[in-house]
Each structure stands twice: as structure tokens, then as C-alpha cells.
Amino acid sequence: MRVIDITEKLNFEEKPKLKIKDTVIEVNNEAATVLKIIPKVEDMKTDDIEDICSCLFEPSEMEKLNALHLDFVDYMTVIKNAVKAIVGTADEGETKAHTLT
């Protein structure tokens, strides 16, 4: 049997982060999380927002986010950019997620 070790191609340590003013918020980019939220994000309803956030952000990161007292439009911008960060479509000026080469 042939075994190909791809360990060095994987990123076990680093999670994407969003910076808002002086606050840095870590985003959960585990595959199980992404698979759970993508269908909800594509057709986001108000009822889904809390569930999406609980998947994207650990409780300590949610505390940081809530402490910013963002308005709803800005809050949605954070969610959308968190999703972009984990699926590799970060905005200009952001570090993009790993892609296959």
C-alpha cells in the first residue's frame, strides 16, 4: 500500500482572524463548522444569525465582538467577512486562506 504524507501541507495551528479597530477576533475554520454554516449563509435568515455566530466564534471571541457594540449592518459585515476568511475569499488587504496548488 502506498502512503502519501500530506501533513506539511495542512494548517493545524493557524485560524483566520478579523481585526476591528484594536480588537482581533479569531474565526473557527474547522471543516465541520464550514459545512454546517454554508447552507445557512447562502440564504441567511434572521433566525440563523445567532447559530451562525456560535459556529464561527468561540464564546470568548463573541464577548469581544459584542463589546464592540456594532450596529446591525456592521455586525452582518463581520459575519460575511468571517465566512470569506474561512472559505478563502478574503477581501483586499486580508490574508487569503490556503488554496490547492
mmCIF file of the C-alpha atoms, coordinates in Angstrom:
data_MODEL
# 
_entry.id   MODEL 
# 
loop_
_atom_site.group_PDB 
_atom_site.id 
_atom_site.type_symbol 
_atom_site.label_atom_id 
_atom_site.label_alt_id 
_atom_site.label_comp_id 
_atom_site.label_asym_id 
_atom_site.label_entity_id 
_atom_site.label_seq_id 
_atom_site.pdbx_PDB_ins_code 
_atom_site.Cartn_x 
_atom_site.Cartn_y 
_atom_site.Cartn_z 
_atom_site.occupancy 
_atom_site.B_iso_or_equiv 
_atom_site.pdbx_formal_charge 
_atom_site.auth_seq_id 
_atom_site.auth_comp_id 
_atom_site.auth_asym_id 
_atom_site.auth_atom_id 
_atom_site.pdbx_PDB_model_num 
ATOM 1   C CA . MET A 1 1   ? 0.000   0.000  0.000  1.00 0.00 ? 1   MET A CA 1 
ATOM 2   C CA . ARG A 1 2   ? 1.271   3.473  -0.887 1.00 0.00 ? 2   ARG A CA 1 
ATOM 3   C CA . VAL A 1 3   ? 1.031   6.161  1.796  1.00 0.00 ? 3   VAL A CA 1 
ATOM 4   C CA . ILE A 1 4   ? 1.438   9.832  0.946  1.00 0.00 ? 4   ILE A CA 1 
ATOM 5   C CA . ASP A 1 5   ? 2.124   12.069 3.925  1.00 0.00 ? 5   ASP A CA 1 
ATOM 6   C CA . ILE A 1 6   ? 0.471   15.468 3.365  1.00 0.00 ? 6   ILE A CA 1 
ATOM 7   C CA . THR A 1 7   ? 0.870   16.678 6.949  1.00 0.00 ? 7   THR A CA 1 
ATOM 8   C CA . GLU A 1 8   ? 3.134   19.590 5.978  1.00 0.00 ? 8   GLU A CA 1 
ATOM 9   C CA . LYS A 1 9   ? 0.544   20.865 3.508  1.00 0.00 ? 9   LYS A CA 1 
ATOM 10  C CA . LEU A 1 10  ? -2.071  21.215 6.257  1.00 0.00 ? 10  LEU A CA 1 
ATOM 11  C CA . ASN A 1 11  ? -2.543  24.071 8.685  1.00 0.00 ? 11  ASN A CA 1 
ATOM 12  C CA . PHE A 1 12  ? -3.279  22.780 12.183 1.00 0.00 ? 12  PHE A CA 1 
ATOM 13  C CA . GLU A 1 13  ? -2.215  25.820 14.156 1.00 0.00 ? 13  GLU A CA 1 
ATOM 14  C CA . GLU A 1 14  ? -3.445  28.964 12.484 1.00 0.00 ? 14  GLU A CA 1 
ATOM 15  C CA . LYS A 1 15  ? -7.025  30.192 12.396 1.00 0.00 ? 15  LYS A CA 1 
ATOM 16  C CA . PRO A 1 16  ? -8.121  33.250 10.423 1.00 0.00 ? 16  PRO A CA 1 
ATOM 17  C CA . LYS A 1 17  ? -8.594  36.433 12.390 1.00 0.00 ? 17  LYS A CA 1 
ATOM 18  C CA . LEU A 1 18  ? -10.554 39.614 11.811 1.00 0.00 ? 18  LEU A CA 1 
ATOM 19  C CA . LYS A 1 19  ? -9.250  42.935 13.077 1.00 0.00 ? 19  LYS A CA 1 
ATOM 20  C CA . ILE A 1 20  ? -11.787 45.580 14.057 1.00 0.00 ? 20  ILE A CA 1 
ATOM 21  C CA . LYS A 1 21  ? -10.166 48.706 15.448 1.00 0.00 ? 21  LYS A CA 1 
ATOM 22  C CA . ASP A 1 22  ? -7.804  47.344 18.121 1.00 0.00 ? 22  ASP A CA 1 
ATOM 23  C CA . THR A 1 23  ? -9.739  44.095 18.586 1.00 0.00 ? 23  THR A CA 1 
ATOM 24  C CA . VAL A 1 24  ? -8.669  40.852 16.939 1.00 0.00 ? 24  VAL A CA 1 
ATOM 25  C CA . ILE A 1 25  ? -11.293 38.126 16.710 1.00 0.00 ? 25  ILE A CA 1 
ATOM 26  C CA . GLU A 1 26  ? -10.404 34.546 15.832 1.00 0.00 ? 26  GLU A CA 1 
ATOM 27  C CA . VAL A 1 27  ? -12.696 32.677 13.439 1.00 0.00 ? 27  VAL A CA 1 
ATOM 28  C CA . ASN A 1 28  ? -13.390 28.953 13.722 1.00 0.00 ? 28  ASN A CA 1 
ATOM 29  C CA . ASN A 1 29  ? -12.411 27.464 10.374 1.00 0.00 ? 29  ASN A CA 1 
ATOM 30  C CA . GLU A 1 30  ? -12.875 23.765 11.103 1.00 0.00 ? 30  GLU A CA 1 
ATOM 31  C CA . ALA A 1 31  ? -14.369 21.879 8.169  1.00 0.00 ? 31  ALA A CA 1 
ATOM 32  C CA . ALA A 1 32  ? -17.348 20.683 10.222 1.00 0.00 ? 32  ALA A CA 1 
ATOM 33  C CA . THR A 1 33  ? -18.163 24.309 11.026 1.00 0.00 ? 33  THR A CA 1 
ATOM 34  C CA . VAL A 1 34  ? -17.927 25.415 7.411  1.00 0.00 ? 34  VAL A CA 1 
ATOM 35  C CA . LEU A 1 35  ? -20.104 22.557 6.203  1.00 0.00 ? 35  LEU A CA 1 
ATOM 36  C CA . LYS A 1 36  ? -22.732 23.397 8.823  1.00 0.00 ? 36  LYS A CA 1 
ATOM 37  C CA . ILE A 1 37  ? -22.962 27.133 8.145  1.00 0.00 ? 37  ILE A CA 1 
ATOM 38  C CA . ILE A 1 38  ? -22.505 27.474 4.377  1.00 0.00 ? 38  ILE A CA 1 
ATOM 39  C CA . PRO A 1 39  ? -26.101 26.470 3.534  1.00 0.00 ? 39  PRO A CA 1 
ATOM 40  C CA . LYS A 1 40  ? -27.381 28.922 6.153  1.00 0.00 ? 40  LYS A CA 1 
ATOM 41  C CA . VAL A 1 41  ? -25.151 31.775 4.968  1.00 0.00 ? 41  VAL A CA 1 
ATOM 42  C CA . GLU A 1 42  ? -26.232 31.410 1.354  1.00 0.00 ? 42  GLU A CA 1 
ATOM 43  C CA . ASP A 1 43  ? -29.867 32.021 2.308  1.00 0.00 ? 43  ASP A CA 1 
ATOM 44  C CA . MET A 1 44  ? -29.379 33.772 5.658  1.00 0.00 ? 44  MET A CA 1 
ATOM 45  C CA . LYS A 1 45  ? -32.463 34.443 7.708  1.00 0.00 ? 45  LYS A CA 1 
ATOM 46  C CA . THR A 1 46  ? -32.532 36.495 10.882 1.00 0.00 ? 46  THR A CA 1 
ATOM 47  C CA . ASP A 1 47  ? -33.198 33.325 12.894 1.00 0.00 ? 47  ASP A CA 1 
ATOM 48  C CA . ASP A 1 48  ? -29.932 31.797 11.597 1.00 0.00 ? 48  ASP A CA 1 
ATOM 49  C CA . ILE A 1 49  ? -27.639 34.633 12.656 1.00 0.00 ? 49  ILE A CA 1 
ATOM 50  C CA . GLU A 1 50  ? -27.179 33.509 16.253 1.00 0.00 ? 50  GLU A CA 1 
ATOM 51  C CA . ASP A 1 51  ? -26.483 29.912 15.211 1.00 0.00 ? 51  ASP A CA 1 
ATOM 52  C CA . ILE A 1 52  ? -24.008 31.030 12.547 1.00 0.00 ? 52  ILE A CA 1 
ATOM 53  C CA . CYS A 1 53  ? -22.177 33.215 15.059 1.00 0.00 ? 53  CYS A CA 1 
ATOM 54  C CA . SER A 1 54  ? -21.971 30.429 17.619 1.00 0.00 ? 54  SER A CA 1 
ATOM 55  C CA . CYS A 1 55  ? -20.313 28.277 14.951 1.00 0.00 ? 55  CYS A CA 1 
ATOM 56  C CA . LEU A 1 56  ? -17.963 30.982 13.689 1.00 0.00 ? 56  LEU A CA 1 
ATOM 57  C CA . PHE A 1 57  ? -16.814 32.345 17.042 1.00 0.00 ? 57  PHE A CA 1 
ATOM 58  C CA . GLU A 1 58  ? -15.890 30.717 20.345 1.00 0.00 ? 58  GLU A CA 1 
ATOM 59  C CA . PRO A 1 59  ? -17.693 32.281 23.365 1.00 0.00 ? 59  PRO A CA 1 
ATOM 60  C CA . SER A 1 60  ? -14.625 34.367 24.289 1.00 0.00 ? 60  SER A CA 1 
ATOM 61  C CA . GLU A 1 61  ? -14.481 35.744 20.736 1.00 0.00 ? 61  GLU A CA 1 
ATOM 62  C CA . MET A 1 62  ? -18.228 36.511 20.828 1.00 0.00 ? 62  MET A CA 1 
ATOM 63  C CA . GLU A 1 63  ? -17.618 38.534 24.005 1.00 0.00 ? 63  GLU A CA 1 
ATOM 64  C CA . LYS A 1 64  ? -15.018 40.604 22.152 1.00 0.00 ? 64  LYS A CA 1 
ATOM 65  C CA . LEU A 1 65  ? -17.402 41.093 19.231 1.00 0.00 ? 65  LEU A CA 1 
ATOM 66  C CA . ASN A 1 66  ? -20.319 42.076 21.461 1.00 0.00 ? 66  ASN A CA 1 
ATOM 67  C CA . ALA A 1 67  ? -18.113 44.522 23.366 1.00 0.00 ? 67  ALA A CA 1 
ATOM 68  C CA . LEU A 1 68  ? -17.717 46.497 20.120 1.00 0.00 ? 68  LEU A CA 1 
ATOM 69  C CA . HIS A 1 69  ? -21.443 47.425 20.198 1.00 0.00 ? 69  HIS A CA 1 
ATOM 70  C CA . LEU A 1 70  ? -21.745 47.295 16.415 1.00 0.00 ? 70  LEU A CA 1 
ATOM 71  C CA . ASP A 1 71  ? -24.917 48.273 14.618 1.00 0.00 ? 71  ASP A CA 1 
ATOM 72  C CA . PHE A 1 72  ? -26.720 45.551 12.675 1.00 0.00 ? 72  PHE A CA 1 
ATOM 73  C CA . VAL A 1 73  ? -25.230 46.414 9.277  1.00 0.00 ? 73  VAL A CA 1 
ATOM 74  C CA . ASP A 1 74  ? -21.691 46.332 10.682 1.00 0.00 ? 74  ASP A CA 1 
ATOM 75  C CA . TYR A 1 75  ? -22.426 43.107 12.569 1.00 0.00 ? 75  TYR A CA 1 
ATOM 76  C CA . MET A 1 76  ? -23.523 41.486 9.314  1.00 0.00 ? 76  MET A CA 1 
ATOM 77  C CA . THR A 1 77  ? -20.332 42.767 7.661  1.00 0.00 ? 77  THR A CA 1 
ATOM 78  C CA . VAL A 1 78  ? -18.320 40.957 10.346 1.00 0.00 ? 78  VAL A CA 1 
ATOM 79  C CA . ILE A 1 79  ? -20.228 37.712 9.747  1.00 0.00 ? 79  ILE A CA 1 
ATOM 80  C CA . LYS A 1 80  ? -19.828 37.912 5.979  1.00 0.00 ? 80  LYS A CA 1 
ATOM 81  C CA . ASN A 1 81  ? -16.112 38.616 6.256  1.00 0.00 ? 81  ASN A CA 1 
ATOM 82  C CA . ALA A 1 82  ? -15.625 35.802 8.770  1.00 0.00 ? 82  ALA A CA 1 
ATOM 83  C CA . VAL A 1 83  ? -17.179 33.423 6.242  1.00 0.00 ? 83  VAL A CA 1 
ATOM 84  C CA . LYS A 1 84  ? -14.994 34.851 3.468  1.00 0.00 ? 84  LYS A CA 1 
ATOM 85  C CA . ALA A 1 85  ? -11.921 34.335 5.643  1.00 0.00 ? 85  ALA A CA 1 
ATOM 86  C CA . ILE A 1 86  ? -12.650 30.648 6.192  1.00 0.00 ? 86  ILE A CA 1 
ATOM 87  C CA . VAL A 1 87  ? -13.587 29.798 2.607  1.00 0.00 ? 87  VAL A CA 1 
ATOM 88  C CA . GLY A 1 88  ? -10.642 31.637 1.094  1.00 0.00 ? 88  GLY A CA 1 
ATOM 89  C CA . THR A 1 89  ? -12.304 34.665 -0.476 1.00 0.00 ? 89  THR A CA 1 
ATOM 90  C CA . ALA A 1 90  ? -10.967 37.339 1.879  1.00 0.00 ? 90  ALA A CA 1 
ATOM 91  C CA . ASP A 1 91  ? -11.309 40.968 0.844  1.00 0.00 ? 91  ASP A CA 1 
ATOM 92  C CA . GLU A 1 92  ? -8.402  43.047 -0.403 1.00 0.00 ? 92  GLU A CA 1 
ATOM 93  C CA . GLY A 1 93  ? -5.897  43.603 2.376  1.00 0.00 ? 93  GLY A CA 1 
ATOM 94  C CA . GLU A 1 94  ? -6.807  40.342 4.039  1.00 0.00 ? 94  GLU A CA 1 
ATOM 95  C CA . THR A 1 95  ? -4.750  37.182 4.049  1.00 0.00 ? 95  THR A CA 1 
ATOM 96  C CA . LYS A 1 96  ? -6.448  34.565 1.927  1.00 0.00 ? 96  LYS A CA 1 
ATOM 97  C CA . ALA A 1 97  ? -6.925  31.004 3.127  1.00 0.00 ? 97  ALA A CA 1 
ATOM 98  C CA . HIS A 1 98  ? -4.777  28.241 1.726  1.00 0.00 ? 98  HIS A CA 1 
ATOM 99  C CA . THR A 1 99  ? -5.676  27.103 -1.778 1.00 0.00 ? 99  THR A CA 1 
ATOM 100 C CA . LEU A 1 100 ? -4.737  23.953 -3.617 1.00 0.00 ? 100 LEU A CA 1 
ATOM 101 C CA . THR A 1 101 ? -1.743  24.324 -5.895 1.00 0.00 ? 101 THR A CA 1 
# 
